[in-house]
Amino acid sequence: MSSTLEKSLNLHRSPKMSERISRDGAQERTPRNLQTRESSARSMEYSPPSTLPDPTPQPGWKFRWIATALLGAALPQNVSKKTREGWEPVKALDHPELMLAGDKNGNVELGGLLLCKMPEELVDSRNSFYRKQNAAQMESVDNNFMRQSDPRMPLFSEKKTSTTRGVGFGNGSK
């Protein structure tokens, strides 16, 4: 390519951010360390605030919000059941970061939900119990389902599929 053609192409292209073209057509580059990424940086993404505030984690404790009311009706059975499971109401004085005044007993309550805590070992034990119970129920359902299966027409069986191409139609020959 001729040098006059290259110069005319370079004059018509738009300069990059780090380049400037002087009056005589020579390029002047800005050193990279003077460039900033502020203009090309991604803007911060908005995320809606959490409806329920998170308490500051305490070692050895797990937190959970327990329903105390639903549609304006109190749920004393639910609160009683959860306290018998081991959940203890959290005092508002213990967590000033939540910025809540507390209910009449000084507990953290917000919108019909009561913040409670339980030792981690007890939470892990409880979760293990319910995991085992769930597995036993699933095994029982599977056994009951398979009991109704007939070998002549199985309800549930492992299926293996394979694809083969026949001779003639569809194999690309005419």
C-alpha positions as CSV (number, residue, x, y, z in Angstrom):
1,M,0.0,0.0,0.0
2,S,1.4,3.4,-0.8
3,S,2.3,5.8,1.9
4,T,-0.1,8.6,0.7
5,L,-3.0,6.1,0.9
6,E,-2.0,5.0,4.4
7,K,-1.8,8.7,5.5
8,S,-5.2,9.5,4.0
9,L,-6.7,6.4,5.8
10,N,-5.1,7.4,9.1
11,L,-6.4,10.9,8.8
12,H,-10.0,9.7,8.3
13,R,-10.0,7.2,11.1
14,S,-11.1,8.5,14.5
15,P,-8.3,8.7,17.1
16,K,-8.3,6.4,20.1
17,M,-8.6,7.9,23.6
18,S,-4.9,7.5,24.2
19,E,-3.9,9.2,20.8
20,R,-4.0,12.7,19.6
21,I,-3.3,13.8,16.0
22,S,-1.3,16.9,15.7
23,R,-1.8,19.5,12.9
24,D,0.9,17.9,10.7
25,G,-0.8,14.5,11.0
26,A,1.7,12.9,13.4
27,Q,0.3,10.9,16.2
28,E,1.0,11.8,19.8
29,R,0.3,9.1,22.3
30,T,-0.6,9.7,26.0
31,P,1.5,7.6,28.4
32,R,-0.6,4.7,29.8
33,N,0.1,5.6,33.4
34,L,-1.7,8.9,32.8
35,Q,-4.9,7.2,31.6
36,T,-7.6,6.5,34.2
37,R,-10.3,4.0,34.2
38,E,-12.8,6.2,36.1
39,S,-14.8,7.0,33.0
40,S,-14.8,3.4,31.8
41,A,-15.5,1.8,35.2
42,R,-18.8,0.0,35.7
43,S,-21.4,1.8,37.6
44,M,-22.5,0.4,40.9
45,E,-25.5,-1.9,40.6
46,Y,-28.6,-1.3,42.7
47,S,-29.8,-4.0,45.0
48,P,-33.0,-3.5,47.0
49,P,-32.6,-3.4,50.7
50,S,-33.4,-6.5,52.7
51,T,-36.9,-6.5,54.3
52,L,-35.5,-8.1,57.5
53,P,-32.2,-6.8,58.9
54,D,-29.4,-9.3,59.5
55,P,-28.0,-9.4,63.0
56,T,-24.2,-9.4,63.6
57,P,-23.1,-13.1,63.5
58,Q,-22.0,-14.5,66.9
59,P,-19.7,-17.5,67.0
60,G,-21.6,-20.6,68.1
61,W,-25.1,-19.3,67.3
62,K,-27.5,-19.4,64.4
63,F,-30.3,-16.9,63.9
64,R,-33.8,-17.3,62.5
65,W,-36.9,-15.2,62.2
66,I,-40.0,-16.9,63.7
67,A,-43.6,-16.0,62.8
68,T,-45.5,-14.6,65.7
69,A,-48.5,-13.3,63.7
70,L,-50.1,-13.9,60.3
71,L,-52.5,-11.4,58.8
72,G,-53.0,-9.7,62.2
73,A,-53.8,-13.0,64.0
74,A,-51.4,-14.1,66.7
75,L,-49.7,-17.5,66.3
76,P,-48.9,-18.6,69.8
77,Q,-48.7,-22.3,68.8
78,N,-45.8,-21.6,66.4
79,V,-43.9,-19.5,68.9
80,S,-44.4,-22.2,71.6
81,K,-43.3,-25.0,69.2
82,K,-40.1,-23.1,68.2
83,T,-39.2,-22.3,71.8
84,R,-39.6,-26.0,72.7
85,E,-37.3,-26.8,69.7
86,G,-34.6,-24.6,71.4
87,W,-35.0,-21.2,69.7
88,E,-34.5,-18.3,72.1
89,P,-35.8,-14.8,71.5
90,V,-33.0,-12.2,70.9
91,K,-33.1,-9.0,73.0
92,A,-33.0,-5.7,71.2
93,L,-30.3,-4.4,73.7
94,D,-28.0,-7.3,72.5
95,H,-28.1,-6.1,68.9
96,P,-28.1,-2.3,68.7
97,E,-27.0,-2.5,65.0
98,L,-30.6,-3.5,64.1
99,M,-31.8,-0.1,65.3
100,L,-35.1,-1.6,66.6
101,A,-36.8,-0.6,69.8
102,G,-38.0,-4.1,70.6
103,D,-41.5,-5.3,71.7
104,K,-43.0,-5.1,75.2
105,N,-40.6,-7.8,76.4
106,G,-37.5,-6.2,74.8
107,N,-37.3,-8.8,72.0
108,V,-36.5,-8.0,68.4
109,E,-39.8,-8.2,66.6
110,L,-40.6,-6.8,63.2
111,G,-43.8,-7.2,61.1
112,G,-45.0,-10.3,63.0
113,L,-41.6,-12.0,63.0
114,L,-39.5,-12.6,66.1
115,L,-35.7,-12.9,65.8
116,C,-34.5,-16.0,67.7
117,K,-31.1,-17.8,68.1
118,M,-30.0,-21.3,68.8
119,P,-26.6,-23.0,69.4
120,E,-25.0,-24.2,66.2
121,E,-24.6,-27.8,67.6
122,L,-28.4,-28.0,68.2
123,V,-29.2,-26.6,64.7
124,D,-26.9,-29.2,63.1
125,S,-28.5,-31.9,65.2
126,R,-32.0,-30.7,64.3
127,N,-31.1,-30.5,60.6
128,S,-29.6,-34.0,60.7
129,F,-32.8,-35.4,62.3
130,Y,-35.1,-33.9,59.6
131,R,-32.7,-35.0,56.8
132,K,-32.9,-38.6,58.0
133,Q,-36.7,-38.4,58.4
134,N,-37.0,-37.0,54.9
135,A,-34.8,-39.8,53.5
136,A,-36.9,-42.5,55.3
137,Q,-40.1,-41.0,53.9
138,M,-38.7,-40.9,50.4
139,E,-37.5,-44.5,50.6
140,S,-41.0,-45.6,51.9
141,V,-42.7,-43.8,48.9
142,D,-40.3,-45.4,46.5
143,N,-40.8,-48.9,48.0
144,N,-44.6,-48.5,47.9
145,F,-44.4,-47.3,44.2
146,M,-42.1,-50.2,43.2
147,R,-44.3,-52.7,45.0
148,Q,-47.1,-52.0,42.5
149,S,-44.7,-52.5,39.5
150,D,-45.3,-55.6,37.3
151,P,-42.4,-57.1,35.5
152,R,-44.5,-57.3,32.3
153,M,-45.0,-53.5,32.4
154,P,-42.7,-51.8,34.9
155,L,-43.6,-48.5,36.3
156,F,-40.1,-47.3,36.7
157,S,-37.1,-48.8,35.1
158,E,-33.7,-47.6,34.0
159,K,-33.9,-46.8,30.3
160,K,-31.0,-46.9,27.8
161,T,-31.5,-45.3,24.4
162,S,-29.4,-45.6,21.3
163,T,-29.6,-44.1,17.9
164,T,-28.9,-46.1,14.8
165,R,-29.2,-45.3,11.1
166,G,-31.0,-47.6,8.9
167,V,-30.2,-48.6,5.3
168,G,-31.9,-46.6,2.6
169,F,-33.9,-43.6,3.5
170,G,-32.0,-41.0,5.6
171,N,-28.5,-42.3,5.1
172,G,-27.6,-39.8,2.5
173,S,-27.6,-42.1,-0.5
174,K,-29.8,-41.6,-3.6
